[in-house]
Amino acid sequence: MATKLPPRFTSLLHHTTYPSISPLRPALSASGKTIIISGGGTGIGSSIATSFARASASAIGIFGRSEPSLIASAAAIPPRSSTGHESRICSRGSGRCWGDQRSV
């Protein structure tokens, strides 16, 4: 018997960023903004942090439960070319924030 797939709500599925939602578009710039992401250590949250960094956010805070995944996610955020950005890592498990992670 064939596996039944869940219903699709759109006619097209995207697996990468496409031009109309690219964080490099000036209309979608996050320049000068502070971004806070809950669940930023893995999956969608980590991808959101990376996209906001590409959109020139001046500060990105990622929060989650696992210190190792938060550190890995912060390390994967691309550095800005001119002024840099700040990432602060906070773990719910330990109840603390640490490591003023700055990249230039």
Residue, then its C-alpha position, 0 to 999 in steps of 0.5 A: m500500500a502506498t504511503k499517503l502524503p499530507p495535504r499541500f497548502t501551496s502549489l510550490l515548495h521552496h527549500t532555499t531563499y528565493p528572490s522575493i524574500s531574500p534578506l539582501r533586498p533593501a526593502l527587507s533590511a534589518s539594519g540598525k535593528t536588534i533581533i531576538i530569536s527564541g529557539g535559535g540553536t537549531g533548525i528554523g531558529s538558526s536559519i532565521a538568525t543567519s538570514f537576519a545577519r545577512a539582512s544587516a541586523s546590528a544585534i542578534g540574541i539567540f535563546g534556547r535550551s542547549e548551550p552546545s547548539l546555541i554556540a554552534s548556531a552563533a558560530a554559523i552566523p556570517p560576519r558583517s563586512s563593515t561594522g560587525h554584529e553582536s550575538r549574545i547566547c542565553s541558555r534556559g537550561s543554565g539560566r544565564c547568558w554568556g560570551d559576548q560573541r562579536s564578529v567583524 
